[in-house]
Amino acid sequence: MTTYRKIHGKAVNSLSSNPSSAEDAGRIFYNSTDNAFRSIVATEAWSSGGPLSTGRYASGSLGTQTAGVQIAGSSPTNVSNVEHYNGTGWSEETNYPAASQGLSGAGTQTAGIAYGGNSPSITANAFSYNGTAWTAANSLPYAANNIASCGLEKTNVIGAVGRDGSSGNSGTNKSVTFDGTNFANGPNINTTRMFNNSSGAGTGTAALIVGGFIDPSPNAMTNCEEYDGSSWTATGALNVATGFASAFGIQTNAVAQTNGSNYTATEGYDGSTWTTLPSMSVSSPGGLYGSSAGSTGDAGWVSSMGPAYKATEEFNRSANITTGAAWSSGGALNTARDEGASSQNGLQTAALYFGGYASDPASNATEQYDGTSWTSKNNLNTARYSGAGAGTTTAALYSGGFSNPSTLQSAVEEFDGTNWATQPNSLPSGRVNCGGCGLQTAALVFGGITPAPTRLTATEEYNGTSWTAGGAMPTAKSHFAGNVGIQTAALATGGITPGASYAATTEEYGGESWTAGGSLITGRITGGSAGIQTNAISFGGSIGPGTPGYSALTEGYDGTTFSTRPSLATARIYVSGTGTAAAGLAFGGNAPPYTTATEEFTGVTTAVNVKNISSS
């Protein structure tokens, strides 16, 4: 009898737990803890990515799943915004030279080409991209837009032209090539049509164009064609006729978003045949004009989806199951309030919230979160709000703040897990709307107001006993998110500075001095944050005057650049936060009215796909 060892060269191992590596795909093992035979199998699935900062459609796109670019587009007027995708979220980059839509792209994030489109009229212009700057390139042979672009490298591109200056929606059978320097006329495709500018996949010598559209109705097509470097040939047809497909991958392994189920349907191509893939989770008319990129059919993204044309969906074919980042509801606070402080070094499953404001007088309430619910603890000795928090649930620190009636505080209190004790050494000067971070015995308080409206640059360091002066902030600042990091690596994001009511600036503290960090995508005040200096999230706050300015926006910071994350469910100002960038917590604030809402943030997660093996 043939054995598993003879077929595969290794035995079925008995393991006490499941393997955690995707490299074990196909391996059969026996889980001795659960008494079950199992295997790790490959899966095909879509998951949510971070939303675009600027929603738009008919954009150019290029790159890979973890280094993508979306270029210009319509929102609904033409825009010039350029954003990079890092596999998690989008960041704002150098604008395209002209507000445009209907343009196409090819190449990589650091060596790309964008060409054609409308800016505002149909154009032959092209621009090269090096990841930071755009420079004029040689023009197309003629004005064109809606080009199904194929090219994983800038030096090897072919595009099937959807429209030229005279064709309108009747489409064309033309193509153009690009060798890294010059555009030239390419061979004609077999079926005249118009495309979405993301309807191509593959390279300049092994290309694939997907679906198409032509007037008069019925106008959506199933036709697909392949290019071999010299001519186009009809190949396997889509299962669902699609006028404006968004495709990515290579000629023998491609994925396309199709018209089925309100543009959530997707299909995979193996070089000859299209088969149905799992559906996306976002239903959107934006699928008509979406953007896409990916250097393989195993990993790519489609964006410009959802009602605001902001949503992004990622496709993965692997033994790992990927779950996109998301906020979810946590247990509600017992007392609704805003402007409270938190144990900055807390966890999603162990947080402390103290003080705050809901109405006169200020609050002295203290609550502890265990990952499920909030429990009331012994109160602060001095009721106050808008002070600086630090520490953990068993060793917290509260400094400064404001108490009623109209009293600026310099008092310092320490929490030992049960009681608060007022310390003999107060802050050198009372302050409010300031930042605070670090540990009870190594804390930092910086910026703020004392007295209003005088803003501070002063930084104070605490060693558990006394305060000493630290390096001054470069600009007087208040109302920022400043509860991230430790005494020697702190982060302050947004806030109010002279002449900037809703600043996007970020400052980093290195233990002696402050330096400028990467700017927020959207300036804001009174937001919350969580994480460390090089891996943080910033959320909520106010992005403009009045109730409409209350924000749910979330951004992630990698120590250099902010990129988008999924938004809070509840937009709010004066929100507090703690935890990490992968497991953060947002609580309290003014929604309005004052809220008890708690939300838990989970970053992108991956886990191997383990399946039981049965005899049936």
N, C-alpha and C positions, 0 to 999 in steps of 0.2 A: 504494500500500500504506500502510495506517495505521501510524504509528510510535508508539513508546512516548512520545516527546516530545509528539505531538499528543494522545494520550489523557490523559497526566498533567501536561503542561505543563513537564516537565523531562527532561533526557537521563539515560541510564544513565551514571553517573560511574565512572571508573577510580580506585580507591583502593589505597594500599599496605597498609592495615590496615582492619579492620572498624570501622564507627562504634560509639560507645559510648553513645549516647543513645536512650532509649525513644521519643523524639519522632520518630525516623527509622523507626518501624514502617511496614511496607508498602513502603518504599523498596527498589528493586532497584539493586544496584551490582556492579561487577566488582572482585574482589580481585586485583590484579596480582601480589602476592607468592605467593599460592596458586593463581593461574590458575583462578579459579572465580567464576561468577555467584552472588550471594547476596542474601538479603533478611532483614530483621528482622521477625519475625512475633509476634503476640500468643499468649500461652499461658495456660492455666488450671492452677493447681497449689496444693497444700497444702504447708506447711512447718511445722516445729516452732517453737513459741514458748517463752518461759520458763515453768517450772512455777509453779503457785499456791504460795504460802507455806503456806497451810492447805488441804489437800485436803478437798473437800466436794461435795455434789450438791444438787439442788433449790434452787439459789440464785437470787436476782433478778439481773438484768443490764441494762446500758444503755450507751450511748455509741457510740464508733467504734473502728476497728481500732487507732488510735494513742492513743486517750484513752477507754479502757473502764473499766467499774466492775463488780465482782462483789460481791454483797451477801448476807451471812449464808449460810444453808444448813444441811445436816445432815452430821455428820462422825463417827459416825452420829447422835449427839445434836445438837440444835440449837445453832448457834454464831451469834455476832454479828459476826464478822470481816468487814471490808470491805477490798477490795484494788483498786488502780488498775493498768491495763495501759497501757504506753507504746509498744507495738508491738514491744517486745523482752522485757520481763519484768514481774513483778508486784511492787508495793510495798504494805506495810501502811498503812492509813489509819484515820480515825476510825470506831470501831465503830458499827454500827446500834444504835438504842435498845433493841432487844429481840432476844434469841436467837430466830431464826425460820427456817422453811423453807417452800417452796412459795409464796413471795411473788414478785411481778413488778415490773419496772421499765420506765421510759421516760424519754426526754430525753437530756441530755448530761452529761458528767462534772462540769460546773460549774453545771448547772441541770437536776436530775433529780427524779423522783418514784418512790418505792417503795411498794407497796400490797398489802394482803391477806396471805395466808399463814397459817401456824400459829405461835403464839408463847406458850404451846405449843398452845393450842386455836385453831380457825379464827377469824380476826379480820377486822374491817372497818377496822383502823387503816391510816393512810398517813403517810409522812414525806417532806418535801422535802429536797433535798441541793444544797449550793452548791459542792461539791468539797472542803470541809473540815469542815462541820458538818451535822447532821441536826436538823430542826425539825418538830414535829407539824403535819400538814396536816388539812384537813377529811376526814371519814371516808367510806368507801364507803356506798352505800345499804343494804348488808347484808354480813355476813361472807362471805368468799369466798377461795378459793385456786386454784392451777393455772390462772391466767388467761393466755391467749395475748395478750400485750400488744403493741400496735402504736402507735408514737409516737416519732418522731425528735426532737421538741421537746416539752418539758414542757407546753406550752399547747395541745396538739393530740393527744389520746390517746384510743384506744378499745381495749377489751380484751374478748375473748370468754371468758366465765366458765366454767371447767371444773367447779368444785364450789362449792355454797353450803352452808349449815349443814345441809341435809337431803338433798341429792342423792346423796352418796356417789360411788362409781365409776360410777354411771349417767350422770353428767355433766348439763349443763344446756344450754339454748339461749339463755341470757341474755347480755347484754353491758352494759358500763358505759363511760361517757365521762368525760374530765377536761379542763377548759378552763384549767387552771393555778390555779384556785381551788377549784372544786367538782366532785365526782363526781355523776353522774346516770345513771339508767337509759337504756341505748341500745336500738336495735332488736334483735329476736331474730335469731339466726343460723338457717339452714335445717335443719341436722342437729345434733341434740343429741349432745353428746360431752364428754369430759374431755381436757385438754391438758397438755403440759409447759408450764411458765411461760415458756419461750423459743420457743414455737411461732408467734409472730406476727412480721410484718415490715411496713414501710411506715409511713404516717402515720395520724393520726386521721381523715382524710377520704379516704385512698387506701390502705386496709389490706389485708393478706393474712393469713389463718390457714391453717395447714398440718397436714394429717393429723388424728389424734385417736384416742381410745380410749373404749370403752364396754363395760360388762359386759352380758350374759355373753359368753364367748369363742365364735367368734373375734372379737377385739375391736379389732385395729388397723385403721385406715381409710386410704384413699387420698384421701378427700374434702378439697378445699380450697375456700375461699370468699373473695371480694373484697368490700370495703365502699367505697361511693362517696360517703359523707357522709350518706346517707339510708337505704340498705338494703343487705343482704347478698345476693350472687348466687353460685351455684355456678360454679366455673371448672375449668380443666384439672386432672386427677387426677394424684397422684404415681404413679410407676411401681412403687414398693415401698410397701406398706401400712406406716404408721408411727404408732405410738401416741403417742410422745413426741418429736416432731421438735424440733431446735434450728435456728432460722432467723434470717436477717438480710437486710437490704437494703431495697429499695423494691418497690412493687406490680408494676412492670414489669421488675425486675431483682433477683431474690432467689436465695438459696442456702439449702438445708436439708440437715441431716444426717439420714439415714434408717436403717431397720432392717437394710439389706442388709449382708452380710459382717461380722457381729458389730459393727454400728454404725459401720463405716468408710465405708459408701457415702454419696455425696452427690449431690444433684440441683440443677439450675439452672432458674429460671423466667423467662420472657421476657414475661410478661403474659398468656399463653394456654396455654403448653405447658411441661411439665417434661421436661428431658433429663438424661441421665446425665453426671456430672462425674467427674474423677479421685477416687480413694479417698483417705481419710486414711491416715496411717502408723500411727496408734495404734488398736489393737483393744481395745475396752473396753465392759463392761456399763454404765459411766458414761454412755454415749451415751443411755441411757434417761432420764436426768435432767440432761443437760448444760445449760450456759449459753452464750449467744451474743450478739454485738453487731456492728454494722456499718451505716454510713449508706448503703451501696451494695452491690449484689451483686458488685461487683468487688473488694471488700476488707473482710474481716471475720474474726472469730475464734470458735472454739468451745472451751470449757474444761470442766473437771471430767471429764476422761477418764483412761484408764489404771487400773491396779490400785488406786492410792491416790487416785483422783479428783483428781490434780494436773495432769495434762498439758494443754497448750494447743496447738491447731492453728490456723494462719493460712491464709486463702485469699486468693490474688491472681490477678486476671485482667489481664494487661498484657504488654507486650513485654519486661518484665524477668523474669528467673528469680530467685526469692528462695530462699536457703538459710539455714536456721535456725542459730543459734549451737550449737556442740557442742565437746566434748572428744574427742580421738583419741589413740591410743597413739603415743609417740615412742620413741626408742632408750633402752635401759636404761643406768643408771649402771654403772660397773665395780665400785664398792664400795657395798654397801647401808649406809646410815647416815641418821641424822636430826640435827637441830639444827645443820646446816651453814649457811654464809652464801653469798650470791650476789652477782654483779655486778649491782647494783640497776638500773643503766642498760643492762643487757644486752638482747638481742633474742631472739626465739624461735629464730632461726637463729645466734645468737652469744651464748652464755651461759657463765658461769663459776661453778662450785660448789666451795667450799673449806672444809676443816675438817669437823667433825661428830663424831658419837658412835654407836658400835654396841656397844662393850664397852670395858672398861679396856684400854689407855690410850685417850685421846682421839685423833682422827684428824688427820693433817696432809695428807691427800690433797687434790689439786687436779685437777679435771676440767673440760674445755671441750667445749661442745656446738655442733655446726655445723648443726643443723636435722635431722640424721639420726642421729648417733651421738656418744657421749662419748669423748674421748681424754684419757689421763692426762698431766698436766703436772708440772713440778717442784713439790715439796712446800713447804708452809709451813715456816718455821723453828721455830715453836712450835705443836705440836699442841694444838688446843682446839676448843670447841664453844660454841654459844649466844652468840657475839659479834655484832658489827655489820658488815655488808658494805656496800660502795659501789663506784661506778666502773663500768668497762667491762671487756671481756675482755683488753684490752691496757694498761689502767691502773686496776687494782682496788685496793681498800683493805680491810683487816681490822683491827678495833679491839676490844679487850677480849675477853671470853669466859671460859671455864673450862677448866682442864687438870687432869689427874690427877697426883698425888693431892691433891685438895681445894685447888687453887690458883686464886684469882681473878686474872685477867689484866688488865693495863692496857697491854700491849704493842701497838704499831701496826706493821703490815707493809704495804708497797706492792708491787704486782706490775706488771711492765713487759711482760707478754706471754710472758716466758720464766722469769724468776726472781722470788722474793720477797726483799725486803730489809727488815730491821728498822730502823725510824726512831728517831732520837734522842729525839724528843718523844712520850712516851707520853700516854695519856689521863690527865687530872687525877686520876681515881680509877677503879680497876678496877670492871667491872660485867659482868653476865650477863643474858640474857633481855631485851635492850634492842632499840631500833630503830636502824636505820642507813640512810641514803640519800644521794643526791647523787653528785658526781664525786670523783675522787681529790684534786683541788685545791680542792674546794668541797663538803665532806661535812658530815653532821649525824649525831650520836649522841645518843640521848635515852632517858630512862626506864631501866627495868631494876632489878636488885637489886645491892646492895653493902653489906656482905656479907649473905647470906641471914639472916633474911627481910626486911631493910630495903629498901623500895622507894624509888625515886628520882623526883624531878620534874626533876632537872637536865638541861639541854640543852647540848651542847658543839658548837662549830663549828670545822671544820678548813680551813685555807687551803693545805694542801700542805706546810706547814712547822710550824705551831704551832696550839694549841688556845685558843679564847676562849669565855667563857660566853655562851650564848644565853638567850632567855626560858624560864623554867621552865614545865613542864607544869602545868595547873591541879590535877591529882590525881596522886599517886604511882602508877605503873603499870608492870607487867611482863607478859611472855608475850603480847604483842600482835603483830599483823601491822604491821610498821613499816618496810617497805622500798619505799615508794611516794613518788615525788616528787623534788624537788631541795632544796637547802639553804634556799631561800626559799619553798618551797611543798611541805611534807611532809604526810603523812597517817598517823595511827596508829589502827587499828581493833581493837575488842575488847580482850581482855586481862584481867588480874587487877588490881583496885583494892581499896582497903579496903572491906570489906563486900560486894563483888561478885566472886564466884569466876569467873563467866562473863559479863563485861561486854559490853553491846552498844554502849557509848559510843564515839564517834569524835572525835578531836581533829585540827585543822588548824593547821599552822605557817605564818606569813606572813613569816618572816625576822626578826621581833623578838619575837613573842608567839604563844601558842596560843589558839585559840578552839574552841568546840564545833561539831562538824559533825553531819550526819544520822546517826541510829543504825542499826546493823545490824538486820535483821529478826530474826535469831537470834544471841544473844550467844555468844561463843566465845573460846577461848584457843588459843595455839600454831598458828594458821592461817598461810597464806601469802597473798601479794598480788602484784599487778602493775599497772603503769600510771602515771598521774599523779594529782595531787590532785583534779582535776575529772573524771577519766575512768579509773576503776580497777575491778579485780575483786578480791574477797576469797574465799578458798576453803579447804576442809578445816578442820583443827583439832579441838578437843574441845568438845562442847556439853553435857557432863555427865560425872559420875564414872564410871570403869570403861570397859571395852571397848565397850559399846553406845553410849557417848558419842562415839566416833570418827566424824567427820563427813566427808561428801563434798559438802556444800552449797556452792554458789557464788552470790555476790551481786555485782551491778554497782552502781557509784556514779557519779552524774553531777555531783558537787559539792554536791548538796543531799539527794538521796534514794537509798537502796539499793533495788534491785529484783532479782527472782530471775533466775538464769541456770541452764542445765543443770548437773547435778551431775557431779563427778569420777567416774570409773569406780572408783577405789580410794579409799575413805575412809581418812584418815590424820591423825596429829598431827605437830607439828614439821615441817611440810612447807615447803619453800623455793620461791620463785617469782621470775620476772622477766618482762620483755617489756611489752607494752601490753595495754589492755583488749580490743582486737580481735585480738591475736595474742600470747597469754600462754603461759607455760610453768610447770608445776608438777613438782617432782622431789624424790626422797628422802622421808624421813619414816618414821614408824612406823605400820604398818598394822593390827595387828602381824603378823609381826615387822618388823624394819627392812627397808626396801624399796629396790629399785633403780628402781622404776617412774617413768617420765617421761610426762607427758601434755601435749598441745598444745591450747590453746584458740583457736578461731576464732569471731569474732563474726558477726552476721548479715551476709550478703553479697548483693549484687544484681548481675546482669550481663544485658545484652541477649541475647535469644534469636535467634541468627543461624543461618539454615538455608541449605544449598546449594540452588540451583535446577538441576534437570536437565530434559532434554527428554523423559524417559520418563514 
